[in-house]
């Protein structure tokens, strides 16, 4: 489960910070036995920090889109970190003459 802070605009000058807890499901390829599916998020909890406010259906959809965007950014960051580590290992091997 992942989480992030999202801001809901309640009026032109007011935004409410909420903490969104969600689970990300990656896309699955179609196979002979499975029709496949696109990636998705399941929002499990929205903390309004004791404001006692419920989200509207439109706000909830916006939160789900933001959660999916957050998941994609997290994946991109992990992939970039992994690529950086591979690059550093190759550079170290070259410097030691192992390449």
C-alpha positions in Angstrom: 0.0 0.0 0.0 1.2 3.5 -0.8 0.2 6.9 0.3 0.6 10.6 -0.8 -0.9 14.0 0.0 -3.4 15.4 -2.4 -5.1 18.8 -2.3 -8.8 19.3 -2.9 -9.9 22.8 -3.9 -13.1 23.6 -2.0 -13.3 27.2 -3.3 -11.1 29.4 -5.4 -9.0 30.4 -2.4 -9.2 27.3 -0.2 -7.6 23.9 -0.6 -7.8 21.0 1.8 -4.9 18.6 2.2 -5.9 14.9 2.4 -3.7 11.8 2.7 -4.6 9.1 0.2 -3.8 5.5 0.9 -4.0 3.3 -2.2 -2.9 0.0 -3.7 -1.6 -0.1 -7.3 -2.3 -3.0 -9.7 -0.1 -3.1 -12.8 -1.5 -3.8 -16.2 -1.7 -7.5 -17.3 -1.2 -8.7 -20.8 -3.8 -10.6 -22.6 -3.2 -14.4 -22.8 -5.2 -17.4 -24.0 -6.7 -17.8 -20.6 -7.0 -14.2 -19.4 -8.4 -11.2 -21.2 -5.8 -8.8 -19.7 -6.5 -5.5 -18.0 -5.1 -2.0 -17.7 -3.4 -0.7 -14.6 -5.5 0.6 -11.8 -5.6 1.9 -8.2 -7.8 1.0 -5.3 -8.2 3.8 -2.9 -8.6 2.3 0.6 -8.6 5.4 2.8 -8.7 9.2 2.6 -7.6 11.0 5.7 -9.0 14.4 6.0 -7.0 15.3 9.1 -10.0 15.6 11.4 -11.9 18.0 9.2 -14.9 15.7 9.3 -15.5 16.2 5.6 -16.6 13.6 3.0 -15.4 13.7 -0.6 -17.8 14.1 -3.4 -17.9 11.6 -6.4 -16.0 14.1 -8.6 -13.4 14.7 -5.9 -13.0 10.9 -5.5 -12.5 10.4 -9.2 -9.9 13.2 -9.1 -8.2 11.5 -6.2 -8.1 8.1 -8.1 -6.5 9.8 -11.1 -3.9 11.5 -8.8 -3.2 8.1 -7.2 -2.6 6.5 -10.5 -0.4 9.4 -11.6 1.5 9.1 -8.3 2.0 5.3 -8.8 3.4 6.0 -12.3 5.8 8.5 -11.0 7.0 6.1 -8.3 7.6 3.4 -10.9 9.5 5.9 -13.1 11.7 6.9 -10.2 12.5 3.3 -9.2 13.4 2.5 -12.9 15.6 5.6 -13.0 17.3 4.6 -9.8 17.9 1.1 -11.1 19.4 2.5 -14.3 21.7 4.8 -12.3 22.9 1.8 -10.2 23.6 -0.2 -13.4 25.5 2.7 -14.9 27.6 3.0 -11.7 28.4 -0.7 -11.6 29.5 -0.6 -15.3 31.6 2.5 -14.6 33.3 0.8 -11.6 34.1 -2.3 -13.6 35.6 -0.2 -16.4 37.8 1.7 -13.8 39.0 -1.6 -12.4 39.8 -3.0 -15.8 37.2 -5.7 -15.6 35.3 -4.6 -18.7 
